[in-house]
Amino acid sequence: MDVFPSLAGQVLIAMPSIGDARFERTVIYLCVHDADGAMGLIVNRPDPERTVAKVLDELGMAADDEAGAERLSSRVLVGGPVEKTRGFVLHTTDDAEREGTVAVSDNIYLTTTLDVLRDLSAGRGPEHFLLALGFANWDAGQLDQEILQNAWLPSPVDSEGLFETPPELHYAASLTRLGVDLHQLSPVAGRG
């Protein structure tokens, strides 16, 4: 039996030939990639209006103290065009085992339940996290085809690169990790 060459735990960097305005210059962290399809979160598109603290307040989970409030001042990410009000938390490990949490890689997890938000509002929970609303997804084989058509460039990423890079710098930083100069990218795919 062949093993599916999953790209889960890597980022997809949108190439100039992407041809879809919703994904121009995006970096998507792939949470799932298997024979049934793929799902990921855009990690470089912060919502200009919403912080994590504001979302928690909207949910009736205001931060308990000043230290907690400061930690929650990061911008919420526009995770993708699908189910834009559904929340996802990418995070490093923490001591709490919670329902709705899956390991994406050795040290990066995805949680889809409110428990992690309750912990964050109480000053507990994972040290590093990103909150995204919405997601991107692909049907079986669709992402693989788009990669072959030069729409996406997959790239490894570690937790430091994912969580410590400011969202607005993810695109350039992801290309730099691969040794690619942003100004040398062409919107035309080809093989010489």
C-alpha positions as MATLAB code, in Angstrom:
seq = 'MDVFPSLAGQVLIAMPSIGDARFERTVIYLCVHDADGAMGLIVNRPDPERTVAKVLDELGMAADDEAGAERLSSRVLVGGPVEKTRGFVLHTTDDAEREGTVAVSDNIYLTTTLDVLRDLSAGRGPEHFLLALGFANWDAGQLDQEILQNAWLPSPVDSEGLFETPPELHYAASLTRLGVDLHQLSPVAGRG';
ca = [
       0.000    0.000    0.000;
       1.372    3.435   -0.954;
       1.723    6.076    1.753;
       0.058    9.389    0.877;
       2.670   12.171    0.650;
       0.962   14.536    3.095;
       1.994   18.170    3.347;
       0.183   18.671    6.683;
       2.344   20.728    9.009;
       3.837   22.737    6.148;
       2.843   26.074    4.674;
       1.612   26.779    1.178;
       2.923   29.996   -0.328;
       0.677   31.488   -2.997;
       2.548   32.012   -6.243;
       1.894   34.975   -8.565;
       0.064   32.552  -10.893;
      -2.539   31.686   -8.219;
      -5.336   33.285  -10.278;
      -7.678   33.678   -7.290;
      -7.861   37.069   -5.570;
      -8.943   35.432   -2.301;
      -5.518   33.802   -2.027;
      -3.127   36.340   -3.582;
       0.082   36.598   -1.496;
      -1.258   34.284    1.189;
       0.543   31.776    3.346;
      -1.619   28.855    4.435;
      -0.662   26.484    7.234;
      -1.899   23.037    6.180;
      -3.672   21.245    9.023;
      -4.928   18.287    6.978;
      -3.727   16.857    3.668;
      -4.708   13.333    2.735;
      -6.339   11.348   -0.064;
      -9.719   12.903    0.817;
      -8.574   16.518    0.443;
      -6.894   19.280    2.394;
      -7.697   21.984    4.938;
      -5.622   24.888    6.146;
      -5.597   28.335    7.723;
      -4.303   31.557    6.201;
      -1.700   32.811    8.681;
      -0.731   36.122    7.102;
      -4.037   37.960    6.837;
      -4.886   39.686   10.147;
      -8.384   41.083   10.582;
      -7.931   44.874   10.895;
     -10.892   45.168   13.260;
     -10.558   42.264   15.672;
      -8.134   41.220   18.356;
      -8.265   37.957   20.267;
      -9.388   39.928   23.349;
     -12.270   41.464   21.383;
     -13.459   38.039   20.181;
     -13.258   36.676   23.728;
     -15.245   39.661   24.967;
     -17.874   39.027   22.240;
     -18.115   35.451   23.566;
     -18.471   36.641   27.175;
     -14.940   35.496   28.073;
     -13.135   38.742   28.860;
      -9.574   38.313   30.127;
      -9.316   37.967   33.902;
      -6.351   40.286   34.408;
      -4.074   42.848   32.767;
      -1.383   40.261   31.956;
      -3.943   38.075   30.246;
      -5.350   41.029   28.319;
      -1.893   41.978   27.028;
      -1.290   38.433   25.801;
      -4.581   38.550   23.914;
      -3.877   41.764   22.023;
      -2.834   39.903   18.857;
      -5.009   40.243   15.765;
      -7.452   37.534   14.800;
      -6.577   35.982   11.441;
      -8.895   35.737    8.458;
      -8.304   31.991    8.131;
      -9.992   31.514    4.778;
     -13.146   31.985    2.736;
     -15.054   28.972    4.136;
     -17.240   29.311    7.271;
     -15.839   32.738    8.147;
     -17.357   32.740   11.644;
     -15.983   29.349   12.675;
     -12.954   29.596   14.979;
      -9.742   27.590   14.930;
      -6.810   27.873   17.313;
      -3.374   26.756   16.164;
      -1.122   26.400   19.172;
       1.895   24.833   20.774;
       1.353   22.093   23.271;
       0.085   22.763   26.753;
      -0.675   20.551   29.725;
      -4.411   20.382   29.125;
      -5.756   17.527   27.077;
      -8.931   18.743   25.518;
     -11.567   17.360   23.242;
     -11.453   18.824   19.750;
      -7.645   19.024   19.669;
      -5.586   17.212   17.059;
      -1.831   17.114   16.557;
      -0.840   18.551   13.186;
       2.881   18.046   13.722;
       5.137   17.099   16.624;
       4.580   20.388   18.445;
       1.722   22.181   16.661;
      -1.904   21.457   17.463;
      -5.294   22.549   16.178;
      -8.213   23.047   18.555;
     -11.769   23.761   17.457;
     -13.581   23.915   20.812;
     -14.187   26.864   23.127;
     -12.200   25.218   25.944;
      -8.905   26.584   24.660;
     -10.389   30.101   24.463;
     -11.654   29.813   28.058;
      -8.149   28.810   29.148;
      -6.593   31.722   27.258;
      -9.039   34.219   28.777;
      -8.137   32.878   32.244;
      -4.404   33.348   31.615;
      -3.773   29.639   31.062;
      -3.442   27.568   27.939;
      -0.741   27.295   25.314;
       2.193   29.677   25.306;
       1.970   30.342   21.553;
      -1.276   30.451   19.599;
      -3.037   31.916   16.580;
      -6.816   32.387   16.415;
      -8.308   32.228   12.925;
     -11.878   32.630   11.758;
     -12.684   30.667    8.617;
     -10.570   28.188    6.704;
      -9.473   27.094    3.239;
     -10.193   23.634    1.883;
      -9.657   21.507   -1.195;
     -11.417   18.404   -2.513;
      -9.540   15.139   -3.082;
      -6.608   15.730   -5.455;
      -7.453   19.423   -5.977;
      -4.540   20.845   -3.991;
      -2.073   18.436   -5.579;
      -3.240   19.601   -9.009;
      -2.912   23.270   -8.026;
       0.654   22.637   -6.821;
       1.493   21.006  -10.167;
       0.048   24.083  -11.910;
       2.437   26.325   -9.935;
      -0.322   27.979   -7.875;
       1.271   27.004   -4.538;
       4.790   26.450   -3.282;
       4.906   24.111   -0.252;
       7.495   24.835    2.408;
       8.435   23.384    5.797;
       7.836   25.592    8.820;
       8.622   25.125   12.496;
       6.676   26.460   15.450;
       9.023   29.428   15.812;
       8.485   30.442   12.186;
       4.739   29.968   12.497;
       4.071   31.683   15.823;
       6.837   34.262   16.130;
       6.662   35.778   12.652;
       4.259   38.732   12.526;
       1.398   37.925   10.113;
       2.264   40.739    7.707;
       5.802   39.322    7.327;
       4.870   35.653    6.760;
       4.867   35.841    2.964;
       8.368   37.284    2.610;
       9.716   35.195    5.520;
       8.342   31.959    4.030;
       9.990   32.677    0.686;
      13.251   33.675    2.369;
      13.348   30.362    4.284;
      13.388   28.660    0.866;
      16.006   31.035   -0.544;
      13.500   32.563   -2.982;
      13.635   36.273   -3.792;
      10.116   37.710   -3.891;
      11.081   40.031   -6.745;
      12.247   37.125   -8.899;
       8.889   35.317   -8.875;
       7.111   35.060  -12.206;
       3.380   34.626  -12.752;
       4.156   32.244  -15.618;
       4.752   28.564  -14.882;
       7.041   26.549  -17.064;
       9.730   23.980  -17.370;
      12.902   24.882  -19.199;
];
